[in-house]
Amino acid sequence: MSEEIRLTSAGDTAFKWILGYFYQDFESDWNLFVDTPQAVPVVGTGDGFTQYQPTKILQTLSSAKPLTRFSINSPRRPDCVDFITRAR
């Protein structure tokens, strides 16, 4: 489950702001069993391989940022990373 909420200022003022909150709760139980019944006479068990891998991830993020006219009108925001490769 994940949730995200963003609140932003309204109106045409010099000072604008943005608030955000992100929450994620993920849980998984991954089990792998390899059954080898023909191995019982040799090794005494038919369980060739067992892997139990529980995973739990809980993430939260809160952010607050004032925005200026520069950061709103700028073609490249200085706080963002540009992953686009431009052809020369």
Phi and psi restraints in degrees (range 20) as a CNS / XPLOR table:
assign (resid 1 and name C) (resid 2 and name N)
       (resid 2 and name CA) (resid 2 and name C) 1.0 -142.6 20.0 2
assign (resid 2 and name N) (resid 2 and name CA)
       (resid 2 and name C) (resid 3 and name N) 1.0 148.1 20.0 2
assign (resid 2 and name C) (resid 3 and name N)
       (resid 3 and name CA) (resid 3 and name C) 1.0 -138.2 20.0 2
assign (resid 3 and name N) (resid 3 and name CA)
       (resid 3 and name C) (resid 4 and name N) 1.0 147.0 20.0 2
assign (resid 3 and name C) (resid 4 and name N)
       (resid 4 and name CA) (resid 4 and name C) 1.0 -144.3 20.0 2
assign (resid 4 and name N) (resid 4 and name CA)
       (resid 4 and name C) (resid 5 and name N) 1.0 139.3 20.0 2
assign (resid 4 and name C) (resid 5 and name N)
       (resid 5 and name CA) (resid 5 and name C) 1.0 -136.5 20.0 2
assign (resid 5 and name N) (resid 5 and name CA)
       (resid 5 and name C) (resid 6 and name N) 1.0 140.5 20.0 2
assign (resid 5 and name C) (resid 6 and name N)
       (resid 6 and name CA) (resid 6 and name C) 1.0 -132.9 20.0 2
assign (resid 6 and name N) (resid 6 and name CA)
       (resid 6 and name C) (resid 7 and name N) 1.0 136.0 20.0 2
assign (resid 6 and name C) (resid 7 and name N)
       (resid 7 and name CA) (resid 7 and name C) 1.0 -120.4 20.0 2
assign (resid 7 and name N) (resid 7 and name CA)
       (resid 7 and name C) (resid 8 and name N) 1.0 134.3 20.0 2
assign (resid 7 and name C) (resid 8 and name N)
       (resid 8 and name CA) (resid 8 and name C) 1.0 -130.0 20.0 2
assign (resid 8 and name N) (resid 8 and name CA)
       (resid 8 and name C) (resid 9 and name N) 1.0 155.5 20.0 2
assign (resid 8 and name C) (resid 9 and name N)
       (resid 9 and name CA) (resid 9 and name C) 1.0 -71.5 20.0 2
assign (resid 9 and name N) (resid 9 and name CA)
       (resid 9 and name C) (resid 10 and name N) 1.0 158.6 20.0 2
assign (resid 9 and name C) (resid 10 and name N)
       (resid 10 and name CA) (resid 10 and name C) 1.0 -123.8 20.0 2
assign (resid 10 and name N) (resid 10 and name CA)
       (resid 10 and name C) (resid 11 and name N) 1.0 161.6 20.0 2
assign (resid 10 and name C) (resid 11 and name N)
       (resid 11 and name CA) (resid 11 and name C) 1.0 97.6 20.0 2
assign (resid 11 and name N) (resid 11 and name CA)
       (resid 11 and name C) (resid 12 and name N) 1.0 169.9 20.0 2
assign (resid 11 and name C) (resid 12 and name N)
       (resid 12 and name CA) (resid 12 and name C) 1.0 -104.4 20.0 2
assign (resid 12 and name N) (resid 12 and name CA)
       (resid 12 and name C) (resid 13 and name N) 1.0 77.8 20.0 2
assign (resid 12 and name C) (resid 13 and name N)
       (resid 13 and name CA) (resid 13 and name C) 1.0 -118.8 20.0 2
assign (resid 13 and name N) (resid 13 and name CA)
       (resid 13 and name C) (resid 14 and name N) 1.0 165.3 20.0 2
assign (resid 13 and name C) (resid 14 and name N)
       (resid 14 and name CA) (resid 14 and name C) 1.0 -71.1 20.0 2
assign (resid 14 and name N) (resid 14 and name CA)
       (resid 14 and name C) (resid 15 and name N) 1.0 -28.3 20.0 2
assign (resid 14 and name C) (resid 15 and name N)
       (resid 15 and name CA) (resid 15 and name C) 1.0 -106.7 20.0 2
assign (resid 15 and name N) (resid 15 and name CA)
       (resid 15 and name C) (resid 16 and name N) 1.0 120.4 20.0 2
assign (resid 15 and name C) (resid 16 and name N)
       (resid 16 and name CA) (resid 16 and name C) 1.0 -124.9 20.0 2
assign (resid 16 and name N) (resid 16 and name CA)
       (resid 16 and name C) (resid 17 and name N) 1.0 158.8 20.0 2
assign (resid 16 and name C) (resid 17 and name N)
       (resid 17 and name CA) (resid 17 and name C) 1.0 -144.6 20.0 2
assign (resid 17 and name N) (resid 17 and name CA)
       (resid 17 and name C) (resid 18 and name N) 1.0 162.1 20.0 2
assign (resid 17 and name C) (resid 18 and name N)
       (resid 18 and name CA) (resid 18 and name C) 1.0 -141.4 20.0 2
assign (resid 18 and name N) (resid 18 and name CA)
       (resid 18 and name C) (resid 19 and name N) 1.0 134.9 20.0 2
assign (resid 18 and name C) (resid 19 and name N)
       (resid 19 and name CA) (resid 19 and name C) 1.0 -121.3 20.0 2
assign (resid 19 and name N) (resid 19 and name CA)
       (resid 19 and name C) (resid 20 and name N) 1.0 143.7 20.0 2
assign (resid 19 and name C) (resid 20 and name N)
       (resid 20 and name CA) (resid 20 and name C) 1.0 -146.1 20.0 2
assign (resid 20 and name N) (resid 20 and name CA)
       (resid 20 and name C) (resid 21 and name N) 1.0 155.4 20.0 2
assign (resid 20 and name C) (resid 21 and name N)
       (resid 21 and name CA) (resid 21 and name C) 1.0 -145.8 20.0 2
assign (resid 21 and name N) (resid 21 and name CA)
       (resid 21 and name C) (resid 22 and name N) 1.0 134.4 20.0 2
assign (resid 21 and name C) (resid 22 and name N)
       (resid 22 and name CA) (resid 22 and name C) 1.0 -128.3 20.0 2
assign (resid 22 and name N) (resid 22 and name CA)
       (resid 22 and name C) (resid 23 and name N) 1.0 138.6 20.0 2
assign (resid 22 and name C) (resid 23 and name N)
       (resid 23 and name CA) (resid 23 and name C) 1.0 -138.4 20.0 2
assign (resid 23 and name N) (resid 23 and name CA)
       (resid 23 and name C) (resid 24 and name N) 1.0 133.0 20.0 2
assign (resid 23 and name C) (resid 24 and name N)
       (resid 24 and name CA) (resid 24 and name C) 1.0 -139.1 20.0 2
assign (resid 24 and name N) (resid 24 and name CA)
       (resid 24 and name C) (resid 25 and name N) 1.0 132.8 20.0 2
assign (resid 24 and name C) (resid 25 and name N)
       (resid 25 and name CA) (resid 25 and name C) 1.0 -129.5 20.0 2
assign (resid 25 and name N) (resid 25 and name CA)
       (resid 25 and name C) (resid 26 and name N) 1.0 110.5 20.0 2
assign (resid 25 and name C) (resid 26 and name N)
       (resid 26 and name CA) (resid 26 and name C) 1.0 -124.5 20.0 2
assign (resid 26 and name N) (resid 26 and name CA)
       (resid 26 and name C) (resid 27 and name N) 1.0 135.3 20.0 2
assign (resid 26 and name C) (resid 27 and name N)
       (resid 27 and name CA) (resid 27 and name C) 1.0 -141.5 20.0 2
assign (resid 27 and name N) (resid 27 and name CA)
       (resid 27 and name C) (resid 28 and name N) 1.0 135.8 20.0 2
assign (resid 27 and name C) (resid 28 and name N)
       (resid 28 and name CA) (resid 28 and name C) 1.0 -146.2 20.0 2
assign (resid 28 and name N) (resid 28 and name CA)
       (resid 28 and name C) (resid 29 and name N) 1.0 140.6 20.0 2
assign (resid 28 and name C) (resid 29 and name N)
       (resid 29 and name CA) (resid 29 and name C) 1.0 -119.2 20.0 2
assign (resid 29 and name N) (resid 29 and name CA)
       (resid 29 and name C) (resid 30 and name N) 1.0 108.9 20.0 2
assign (resid 29 and name C) (resid 30 and name N)
       (resid 30 and name CA) (resid 30 and name C) 1.0 -105.8 20.0 2
assign (resid 30 and name N) (resid 30 and name CA)
       (resid 30 and name C) (resid 31 and name N) 1.0 121.2 20.0 2
assign (resid 30 and name C) (resid 31 and name N)
       (resid 31 and name CA) (resid 31 and name C) 1.0 -121.9 20.0 2
assign (resid 31 and name N) (resid 31 and name CA)
       (resid 31 and name C) (resid 32 and name N) 1.0 135.3 20.0 2
assign (resid 31 and name C) (resid 32 and name N)
       (resid 32 and name CA) (resid 32 and name C) 1.0 -129.8 20.0 2
assign (resid 32 and name N) (resid 32 and name CA)
       (resid 32 and name C) (resid 33 and name N) 1.0 122.7 20.0 2
assign (resid 32 and name C) (resid 33 and name N)
       (resid 33 and name CA) (resid 33 and name C) 1.0 -125.6 20.0 2
assign (resid 33 and name N) (resid 33 and name CA)
       (resid 33 and name C) (resid 34 and name N) 1.0 132.2 20.0 2
assign (resid 33 and name C) (resid 34 and name N)
       (resid 34 and name CA) (resid 34 and name C) 1.0 -115.5 20.0 2
assign (resid 34 and name N) (resid 34 and name CA)
       (resid 34 and name C) (resid 35 and name N) 1.0 111.2 20.0 2
assign (resid 34 and name C) (resid 35 and name N)
       (resid 35 and name CA) (resid 35 and name C) 1.0 -91.7 20.0 2
assign (resid 35 and name N) (resid 35 and name CA)
       (resid 35 and name C) (resid 36 and name N) 1.0 124.4 20.0 2
assign (resid 35 and name C) (resid 36 and name N)
       (resid 36 and name CA) (resid 36 and name C) 1.0 -129.8 20.0 2
assign (resid 36 and name N) (resid 36 and name CA)
       (resid 36 and name C) (resid 37 and name N) 1.0 79.1 20.0 2
assign (resid 36 and name C) (resid 37 and name N)
       (resid 37 and name CA) (resid 37 and name C) 1.0 -64.2 20.0 2
assign (resid 37 and name N) (resid 37 and name CA)
       (resid 37 and name C) (resid 38 and name N) 1.0 -25.1 20.0 2
assign (resid 37 and name C) (resid 38 and name N)
       (resid 38 and name CA) (resid 38 and name C) 1.0 -71.8 20.0 2
assign (resid 38 and name N) (resid 38 and name CA)
       (resid 38 and name C) (resid 39 and name N) 1.0 -11.3 20.0 2
assign (resid 38 and name C) (resid 39 and name N)
       (resid 39 and name CA) (resid 39 and name C) 1.0 -87.6 20.0 2
assign (resid 39 and name N) (resid 39 and name CA)
       (resid 39 and name C) (resid 40 and name N) 1.0 -7.8 20.0 2
assign (resid 39 and name C) (resid 40 and name N)
       (resid 40 and name CA) (resid 40 and name C) 1.0 -58.3 20.0 2
assign (resid 40 and name N) (resid 40 and name CA)
       (resid 40 and name C) (resid 41 and name N) 1.0 -45.3 20.0 2
assign (resid 40 and name C) (resid 41 and name N)
       (resid 41 and name CA) (resid 41 and name C) 1.0 -66.3 20.0 2
assign (resid 41 and name N) (resid 41 and name CA)
       (resid 41 and name C) (resid 42 and name N) 1.0 -25.5 20.0 2
assign (resid 41 and name C) (resid 42 and name N)
       (resid 42 and name CA) (resid 42 and name C) 1.0 -87.9 20.0 2
assign (resid 42 and name N) (resid 42 and name CA)
       (resid 42 and name C) (resid 43 and name N) 1.0 -51.1 20.0 2
assign (resid 42 and name C) (resid 43 and name N)
       (resid 43 and name CA) (resid 43 and name C) 1.0 -109.1 20.0 2
assign (resid 43 and name N) (resid 43 and name CA)
       (resid 43 and name C) (resid 44 and name N) 1.0 -7.3 20.0 2
assign (resid 43 and name C) (resid 44 and name N)
       (resid 44 and name CA) (resid 44 and name C) 1.0 88.8 20.0 2
assign (resid 44 and name N) (resid 44 and name CA)
       (resid 44 and name C) (resid 45 and name N) 1.0 0.4 20.0 2
assign (resid 44 and name C) (resid 45 and name N)
       (resid 45 and name CA) (resid 45 and name C) 1.0 -145.2 20.0 2
assign (resid 45 and name N) (resid 45 and name CA)
       (resid 45 and name C) (resid 46 and name N) 1.0 152.9 20.0 2
assign (resid 45 and name C) (resid 46 and name N)
       (resid 46 and name CA) (resid 46 and name C) 1.0 -100.5 20.0 2
assign (resid 46 and name N) (resid 46 and name CA)
       (resid 46 and name C) (resid 47 and name N) 1.0 5.2 20.0 2
assign (resid 46 and name C) (resid 47 and name N)
       (resid 47 and name CA) (resid 47 and name C) 1.0 -92.6 20.0 2
assign (resid 47 and name N) (resid 47 and name CA)
       (resid 47 and name C) (resid 48 and name N) 1.0 97.9 20.0 2
assign (resid 47 and name C) (resid 48 and name N)
       (resid 48 and name CA) (resid 48 and name C) 1.0 -73.0 20.0 2
assign (resid 48 and name N) (resid 48 and name CA)
       (resid 48 and name C) (resid 49 and name N) 1.0 -36.5 20.0 2
assign (resid 48 and name C) (resid 49 and name N)
       (resid 49 and name CA) (resid 49 and name C) 1.0 -161.5 20.0 2
assign (resid 49 and name N) (resid 49 and name CA)
       (resid 49 and name C) (resid 50 and name N) 1.0 136.6 20.0 2
assign (resid 49 and name C) (resid 50 and name N)
       (resid 50 and name CA) (resid 50 and name C) 1.0 -136.1 20.0 2
assign (resid 50 and name N) (resid 50 and name CA)
       (resid 50 and name C) (resid 51 and name N) 1.0 130.0 20.0 2
assign (resid 50 and name C) (resid 51 and name N)
       (resid 51 and name CA) (resid 51 and name C) 1.0 -134.6 20.0 2
assign (resid 51 and name N) (resid 51 and name CA)
       (resid 51 and name C) (resid 52 and name N) 1.0 125.4 20.0 2
assign (resid 51 and name C) (resid 52 and name N)
       (resid 52 and name CA) (resid 52 and name C) 1.0 -119.0 20.0 2
assign (resid 52 and name N) (resid 52 and name CA)
       (resid 52 and name C) (resid 53 and name N) 1.0 119.8 20.0 2
assign (resid 52 and name C) (resid 53 and name N)
       (resid 53 and name CA) (resid 53 and name C) 1.0 -129.3 20.0 2
assign (resid 53 and name N) (resid 53 and name CA)
       (resid 53 and name C) (resid 54 and name N) 1.0 86.9 20.0 2
assign (resid 53 and name C) (resid 54 and name N)
       (resid 54 and name CA) (resid 54 and name C) 1.0 -77.8 20.0 2
assign (resid 54 and name N) (resid 54 and name CA)
       (resid 54 and name C) (resid 55 and name N) 1.0 141.5 20.0 2
assign (resid 54 and name C) (resid 55 and name N)
       (resid 55 and name CA) (resid 55 and name C) 1.0 -132.8 20.0 2
assign (resid 55 and name N) (resid 55 and name CA)
       (resid 55 and name C) (resid 56 and name N) 1.0 132.1 20.0 2
assign (resid 55 and name C) (resid 56 and name N)
       (resid 56 and name CA) (resid 56 and name C) 1.0 -136.8 20.0 2
assign (resid 56 and name N) (resid 56 and name CA)
       (resid 56 and name C) (resid 57 and name N) 1.0 125.6 20.0 2
assign (resid 56 and name C) (resid 57 and name N)
       (resid 57 and name CA) (resid 57 and name C) 1.0 -126.2 20.0 2
assign (resid 57 and name N) (resid 57 and name CA)
       (resid 57 and name C) (resid 58 and name N) 1.0 124.5 20.0 2
assign (resid 57 and name C) (resid 58 and name N)
       (resid 58 and name CA) (resid 58 and name C) 1.0 -125.5 20.0 2
assign (resid 58 and name N) (resid 58 and name CA)
       (resid 58 and name C) (resid 59 and name N) 1.0 118.8 20.0 2
assign (resid 58 and name C) (resid 59 and name N)
       (resid 59 and name CA) (resid 59 and name C) 1.0 -126.3 20.0 2
assign (resid 59 and name N) (resid 59 and name CA)
       (resid 59 and name C) (resid 60 and name N) 1.0 139.7 20.0 2
assign (resid 59 and name C) (resid 60 and name N)
       (resid 60 and name CA) (resid 60 and name C) 1.0 -138.0 20.0 2
assign (resid 60 and name N) (resid 60 and name CA)
       (resid 60 and name C) (resid 61 and name N) 1.0 149.3 20.0 2
assign (resid 60 and name C) (resid 61 and name N)
       (resid 61 and name CA) (resid 61 and name C) 1.0 -148.4 20.0 2
assign (resid 61 and name N) (resid 61 and name CA)
       (resid 61 and name C) (resid 62 and name N) 1.0 128.7 20.0 2
assign (resid 61 and name C) (resid 62 and name N)
       (resid 62 and name CA) (resid 62 and name C) 1.0 -117.4 20.0 2
assign (resid 62 and name N) (resid 62 and name CA)
       (resid 62 and name C) (resid 63 and name N) 1.0 141.0 20.0 2
assign (resid 62 and name C) (resid 63 and name N)
       (resid 63 and name CA) (resid 63 and name C) 1.0 -144.6 20.0 2
assign (resid 63 and name N) (resid 63 and name CA)
       (resid 63 and name C) (resid 64 and name N) 1.0 148.3 20.0 2
assign (resid 63 and name C) (resid 64 and name N)
       (resid 64 and name CA) (resid 64 and name C) 1.0 -143.0 20.0 2
assign (resid 64 and name N) (resid 64 and name CA)
       (resid 64 and name C) (resid 65 and name N) 1.0 133.5 20.0 2
assign (resid 64 and name C) (resid 65 and name N)
       (resid 65 and name CA) (resid 65 and name C) 1.0 -146.9 20.0 2
assign (resid 65 and name N) (resid 65 and name CA)
       (resid 65 and name C) (resid 66 and name N) 1.0 128.6 20.0 2
assign (resid 65 and name C) (resid 66 and name N)
       (resid 66 and name CA) (resid 66 and name C) 1.0 -79.3 20.0 2
assign (resid 66 and name N) (resid 66 and name CA)
       (resid 66 and name C) (resid 67 and name N) 1.0 141.8 20.0 2
assign (resid 66 and name C) (resid 67 and name N)
       (resid 67 and name CA) (resid 67 and name C) 1.0 -112.7 20.0 2
assign (resid 67 and name N) (resid 67 and name CA)
       (resid 67 and name C) (resid 68 and name N) 1.0 136.7 20.0 2
assign (resid 67 and name C) (resid 68 and name N)
       (resid 68 and name CA) (resid 68 and name C) 1.0 -105.6 20.0 2
assign (resid 68 and name N) (resid 68 and name CA)
       (resid 68 and name C) (resid 69 and name N) 1.0 169.6 20.0 2
assign (resid 68 and name C) (resid 69 and name N)
       (resid 69 and name CA) (resid 69 and name C) 1.0 -60.2 20.0 2
assign (resid 69 and name N) (resid 69 and name CA)
       (resid 69 and name C) (resid 70 and name N) 1.0 -32.0 20.0 2
assign (resid 69 and name C) (resid 70 and name N)
       (resid 70 and name CA) (resid 70 and name C) 1.0 -63.6 20.0 2
assign (resid 70 and name N) (resid 70 and name CA)
       (resid 70 and name C) (resid 71 and name N) 1.0 -47.3 20.0 2
assign (resid 70 and name C) (resid 71 and name N)
       (resid 71 and name CA) (resid 71 and name C) 1.0 -72.8 20.0 2
assign (resid 71 and name N) (resid 71 and name CA)
       (resid 71 and name C) (resid 72 and name N) 1.0 -25.4 20.0 2
assign (resid 71 and name C) (resid 72 and name N)
       (resid 72 and name CA) (resid 72 and name C) 1.0 -77.1 20.0 2
assign (resid 72 and name N) (resid 72 and name CA)
       (resid 72 and name C) (resid 73 and name N) 1.0 -42.0 20.0 2
assign (resid 72 and name C) (resid 73 and name N)
       (resid 73 and name CA) (resid 73 and name C) 1.0 -93.4 20.0 2
assign (resid 73 and name N) (resid 73 and name CA)
       (resid 73 and name C) (resid 74 and name N) 1.0 -6.5 20.0 2
assign (resid 73 and name C) (resid 74 and name N)
       (resid 74 and name CA) (resid 74 and name C) 1.0 -71.7 20.0 2
assign (resid 74 and name N) (resid 74 and name CA)
       (resid 74 and name C) (resid 75 and name N) 1.0 135.6 20.0 2
assign (resid 74 and name C) (resid 75 and name N)
       (resid 75 and name CA) (resid 75 and name C) 1.0 -67.0 20.0 2
assign (resid 75 and name N) (resid 75 and name CA)
       (resid 75 and name C) (resid 76 and name N) 1.0 -28.9 20.0 2
assign (resid 75 and name C) (resid 76 and name N)
       (resid 76 and name CA) (resid 76 and name C) 1.0 -124.4 20.0 2
assign (resid 76 and name N) (resid 76 and name CA)
       (resid 76 and name C) (resid 77 and name N) 1.0 115.5 20.0 2
assign (resid 76 and name C) (resid 77 and name N)
       (resid 77 and name CA) (resid 77 and name C) 1.0 -72.3 20.0 2
assign (resid 77 and name N) (resid 77 and name CA)
       (resid 77 and name C) (resid 78 and name N) 1.0 132.6 20.0 2
assign (resid 77 and name C) (resid 78 and name N)
       (resid 78 and name CA) (resid 78 and name C) 1.0 -67.4 20.0 2
assign (resid 78 and name N) (resid 78 and name CA)
       (resid 78 and name C) (resid 79 and name N) 1.0 -15.5 20.0 2
assign (resid 78 and name C) (resid 79 and name N)
       (resid 79 and name CA) (resid 79 and name C) 1.0 -96.5 20.0 2
assign (resid 79 and name N) (resid 79 and name CA)
       (resid 79 and name C) (resid 80 and name N) 1.0 5.5 20.0 2
assign (resid 79 and name C) (resid 80 and name N)
       (resid 80 and name CA) (resid 80 and name C) 1.0 -109.5 20.0 2
assign (resid 80 and name N) (resid 80 and name CA)
       (resid 80 and name C) (resid 81 and name N) 1.0 149.2 20.0 2
assign (resid 80 and name C) (resid 81 and name N)
       (resid 81 and name CA) (resid 81 and name C) 1.0 -97.9 20.0 2
assign (resid 81 and name N) (resid 81 and name CA)
       (resid 81 and name C) (resid 82 and name N) 1.0 131.7 20.0 2
assign (resid 81 and name C) (resid 82 and name N)
       (resid 82 and name CA) (resid 82 and name C) 1.0 -96.3 20.0 2
assign (resid 82 and name N) (resid 82 and name CA)
       (resid 82 and name C) (resid 83 and name N) 1.0 114.1 20.0 2
assign (resid 82 and name C) (resid 83 and name N)
       (resid 83 and name CA) (resid 83 and name C) 1.0 -99.3 20.0 2
assign (resid 83 and name N) (resid 83 and name CA)
       (resid 83 and name C) (resid 84 and name N) 1.0 6.5 20.0 2
assign (resid 83 and name C) (resid 84 and name N)
       (resid 84 and name CA) (resid 84 and name C) 1.0 -85.7 20.0 2
assign (resid 84 and name N) (resid 84 and name CA)
       (resid 84 and name C) (resid 85 and name N) 1.0 128.6 20.0 2
assign (resid 84 and name C) (resid 85 and name N)
       (resid 85 and name CA) (resid 85 and name C) 1.0 -94.0 20.0 2
assign (resid 85 and name N) (resid 85 and name CA)
       (resid 85 and name C) (resid 86 and name N) 1.0 124.3 20.0 2
assign (resid 85 and name C) (resid 86 and name N)
       (resid 86 and name CA) (resid 86 and name C) 1.0 -95.3 20.0 2
assign (resid 86 and name N) (resid 86 and name CA)
       (resid 86 and name C) (resid 87 and name N) 1.0 139.7 20.0 2
assign (resid 86 and name C) (resid 87 and name N)
       (resid 87 and name CA) (resid 87 and name C) 1.0 -74.7 20.0 2
assign (resid 87 and name N) (resid 87 and name CA)
       (resid 87 and name C) (resid 88 and name N) 1.0 144.0 20.0 2
